[in-house]
Amino acid sequence: MKLDDIGFYTLSDKRALTVARSLYKFELPIIRCEIVITNKCNFNCPYCRGIDCEHMNFEEIRNIILTLGEIKNIRFSGGEPTLNKWLIHAIDFAKLCGVERIAVSTNGSADFDYYKWLVYAGVNDFSISLDACCASDGDIMAGGIKDSWVKVIDNIKKLSEITYVTVGIVVTEDNVDKVNDVIAFADSLGVSDIRVIPSAQYNIFLRALASIDPKYYKKRPILKYRVENTKEFGHVRGLLEGDTRKCPLVLDDIAVMNDSHYPCIIYMREKGDPIGVISDNRVREERLDWYKNHDTHLDPICKKNCLDVCIEYNNRCEDYGVHHV
């Protein structure tokens, strides 16, 4: 399948070719960065295992952005990032630094006026969790937070009218039989795209996607990729024997928590060890060393959890010759 530029998700064929050509010069810029700014959350989602993150202040967030230099895409996440009072200041600073796409991953529970404020400050990409298609199931998937679902749905509708919004459907044993219903419901909210992913604890084949009506995904590239890939290969998470043993994605894509940088956001959330420390100012060198010396097939986190689109991107880089350095 062809890999395309899709908003914050810039795993494109063009990017893979650029990495292959630029690696020899060791001048790769960071294309995309996700910064986890808090461990606080007002939901208690059943599939979430929490994170070991400090509640960051503005100075800490600012220093990370400055240390990494030019970045095209930054995502702020958590926990629930809207619970960090410095989020708006971090967004202002990212915009001042010339970041083109500023994304926020949120459970959608903040007041809509606050989300509008974030849009005005520079956010042009929201990722909001949507794991149900009715209020009773929605409150359960939020960890029993009563009436949370109604507010989230209202925010998704309103935000979708003014900016780019994707919803993320995390599939567990509690909602696996309703995935297609949730997709249809998300479509009715006017969202830009829909991400479907099995939770790490419930890593199953998403066979239900094979029967989804094409009208829901033909104009949504993220959902289309997941549907077509599932039809062809069945699985979403995990390396297969023929997949590359290297991860060139680590060269220009970074996940940051506290003062540490990780191979990717999944690796961080699965409690993997960080590659290094941001304040050492050796980020690119450390990530290049990790890339050269790390065998993803021997790492249980990579082996079990790597996502289909990341795997295909890394395989594509190998086709272009990036692993022959």
FENWO-V513486 format. One record per residue. N is the residue number from 0. RES is the residue in three letters. SS is DSSP state (H for helix, E for strand, C for the rest). PSI is psi in whole degrees, -180 to 180 (999 if undefined). Layout:
N|RES|SS|PSI  N|RES|SS|PSI
This chain:
0|MET|C|154  1|LYS|C|133  2|LEU|C|131  3|ASP|C|160  4|ASP|C|121  5|ILE|E|87  6|GLY|C|-126  7|PHE|C|-22  8|TYR|E|87  9|THR|C|38  10|LEU|C|78  11|SER|C|161  12|ASP|H|-39  13|LYS|H|-42  14|ARG|H|-41  15|ALA|H|-42  16|LEU|H|-39  17|THR|H|-42  18|VAL|H|-44  19|ALA|H|-38  20|ARG|H|-29  21|SER|H|-18  22|LEU|H|-34  23|TYR|H|-26  24|LYS|H|-10  25|PHE|C|40  26|GLU|C|24  27|LEU|C|125  28|PRO|C|161  29|ILE|E|117  30|ILE|E|-40  31|ARG|E|137  32|CYS|E|134  33|GLU|E|125  34|ILE|E|121  35|VAL|E|114  36|ILE|C|-4  37|THR|C|153  38|ASN|C|-3  39|LYS|C|141  40|CYS|C|142  41|ASN|C|0  42|PHE|C|168  43|ASN|C|60  44|CYS|C|136  45|PRO|C|-26  46|TYR|C|-8  47|CYS|C|131  48|ARG|C|10  49|GLY|C|172  50|ILE|C|157  51|ASP|C|61  52|CYS|C|145  53|GLU|C|157  54|HIS|C|102  55|MET|C|148  56|ASN|C|173  57|PHE|H|-41  58|GLU|H|-40  59|GLU|H|-43  60|ILE|H|-44  61|ARG|H|-44  62|ASN|H|-36  63|ILE|H|-47  64|ILE|H|-43  65|LEU|H|-40  66|THR|H|-38  67|LEU|H|-18  68|GLY|C|-149  69|GLU|C|125  70|ILE|E|137  71|LYS|E|-33  72|ASN|E|127  73|ILE|E|135  74|ARG|E|133  75|PHE|E|128  76|SER|E|-173  77|GLY|C|-145  78|GLY|C|-162  79|GLU|C|105  80|PRO|H|-25  81|THR|H|-9  82|LEU|H|-6  83|ASN|C|116  84|LYS|C|-16  85|TRP|C|-1  86|LEU|H|-47  87|ILE|H|-36  88|HIS|H|-37  89|ALA|H|-39  90|ILE|H|-44  91|ASP|H|-45  92|PHE|H|-41  93|ALA|H|-42  94|LYS|H|-41  95|LEU|H|-33  96|CYS|C|1  97|GLY|C|16  98|VAL|C|129  99|GLU|C|-41  100|ARG|E|118  101|ILE|E|116  102|ALA|E|151  103|VAL|E|126  104|SER|E|123  105|THR|E|157  106|ASN|C|-3  107|GLY|C|15  108|SER|C|-5  109|ALA|C|168  110|ASP|C|144  111|PHE|H|-36  112|ASP|H|-34  113|TYR|H|-43  114|TYR|H|-39  115|LYS|H|-38  116|TRP|H|-41  117|LEU|H|-39  118|VAL|H|-45  119|TYR|H|-36  120|ALA|H|-25  121|GLY|C|-4  122|VAL|C|127  123|ASN|C|22  124|ASP|E|115  125|PHE|E|136  126|SER|E|119  127|ILE|E|136  128|SER|E|135  129|LEU|C|96  130|ASP|C|12  131|ALA|C|168  132|CYS|C|14  133|CYS|C|160  134|ALA|H|-42  135|SER|H|-45  136|ASP|H|-37  137|GLY|H|-43  138|ASP|H|-35  139|ILE|H|-46  140|MET|H|-19  141|ALA|C|3  142|GLY|C|28  143|GLY|C|19  144|ILE|C|107  145|LYS|C|135  146|ASP|C|12  147|SER|H|-36  148|TRP|H|-41  149|VAL|H|-45  150|LYS|H|-42  151|VAL|H|-46  152|ILE|H|-42  153|ASP|H|-41  154|ASN|H|-40  155|ILE|H|-46  156|LYS|H|-50  157|LYS|H|-41  158|LEU|H|-35  159|SER|H|-21  160|GLU|C|-18  161|ILE|C|-13  162|THR|C|-179  163|TYR|C|123  164|VAL|E|128  165|THR|E|150  166|VAL|E|145  167|GLY|E|122  168|ILE|E|108  169|VAL|E|122  170|VAL|E|127  171|THR|C|-180  172|GLU|C|-17  173|ASP|C|-24  174|ASN|C|7  175|VAL|H|-33  176|ASP|H|-1  177|LYS|H|13  178|VAL|H|-48  179|ASN|H|-34  180|ASP|H|-39  181|VAL|H|-39  182|ILE|H|-46  183|ALA|H|-39  184|PHE|H|-42  185|ALA|H|-37  186|ASP|H|-40  187|SER|H|-16  188|LEU|C|-9  189|GLY|C|22  190|VAL|C|156  191|SER|C|-36  192|ASP|E|169  193|ILE|E|125  194|ARG|E|129  195|VAL|E|125  196|ILE|E|133  197|PRO|E|143  198|SER|C|158  199|ALA|H|-34  200|GLN|H|-20  201|TYR|H|62  202|ASN|C|89  203|ILE|C|164  204|PHE|C|135  205|LEU|C|67  206|ARG|H|-27  207|ALA|H|-28  208|LEU|H|-21  209|ALA|H|-23  210|SER|H|8  211|ILE|C|142  212|ASP|C|128  213|PRO|H|-22  214|LYS|H|-23  215|TYR|H|-22  216|TYR|C|-8  217|LYS|C|-26  218|LYS|C|14  219|ARG|C|96  220|PRO|H|-34  221|ILE|H|-48  222|LEU|H|-40  223|LYS|H|-44  224|TYR|H|-47  225|ARG|H|-42  226|VAL|H|-50  227|GLU|H|-37  228|ASN|H|-38  229|THR|H|-40  230|LYS|H|-37  231|GLU|H|-43  232|PHE|H|-21  233|GLY|C|-45  234|HIS|C|158  235|VAL|C|-41  236|ARG|E|143  237|GLY|C|140  238|LEU|C|143  239|LEU|C|165  240|GLU|C|-38  241|GLY|C|-4  242|ASP|C|153  243|THR|C|152  244|ARG|C|6  245|LYS|C|163  246|CYS|C|83  247|PRO|H|-16  248|LEU|H|-30  249|VAL|H|-17  250|LEU|H|-32  251|ASP|C|17  252|ASP|E|133  253|ILE|E|143  254|ALA|E|133  255|VAL|E|134  256|MET|E|133  257|ASN|C|-127  258|ASP|C|18  259|SER|E|150  260|HIS|E|142  261|TYR|E|161  262|PRO|C|-43  263|CYS|C|172  264|ILE|H|-34  265|ILE|H|-45  266|TYR|H|-40  267|MET|H|-46  268|ARG|H|-22  269|GLU|C|15  270|LYS|C|27  271|GLY|C|161  272|ASP|C|145  273|PRO|C|159  274|ILE|C|-41  275|GLY|E|-168  276|VAL|E|131  277|ILE|H|-44  278|SER|H|-10  279|ASP|H|-15  280|ASN|C|33  281|ARG|C|30  282|VAL|H|-52  283|ARG|H|-40  284|GLU|H|-43  285|GLU|H|-38  286|ARG|H|-35  287|LEU|H|-42  288|ASP|H|-43  289|TRP|H|-44  290|TYR|H|-46  291|LYS|H|-36  292|ASN|H|-5  293|HIS|C|128  294|ASP|C|108  295|THR|H|-28  296|HIS|H|-19  297|LEU|H|-3  298|ASP|C|116  299|PRO|H|-29  300|ILE|H|-50  301|CYS|H|-47  302|LYS|H|-40  303|LYS|H|-33  304|ASN|H|-12  305|CYS|C|137  306|LEU|E|154  307|ASP|H|-47  308|VAL|H|-35  309|CYS|H|-41  310|ILE|H|-46  311|GLU|H|-39  312|TYR|H|-48  313|ASN|H|-39  314|ASN|H|-39  315|ARG|H|-40  316|CYS|H|-40  317|GLU|H|-39  318|ASP|H|-34  319|TYR|C|-3  320|GLY|C|11  321|VAL|C|-26  322|HIS|C|2  323|HIS|C|31  324|VAL|C|999
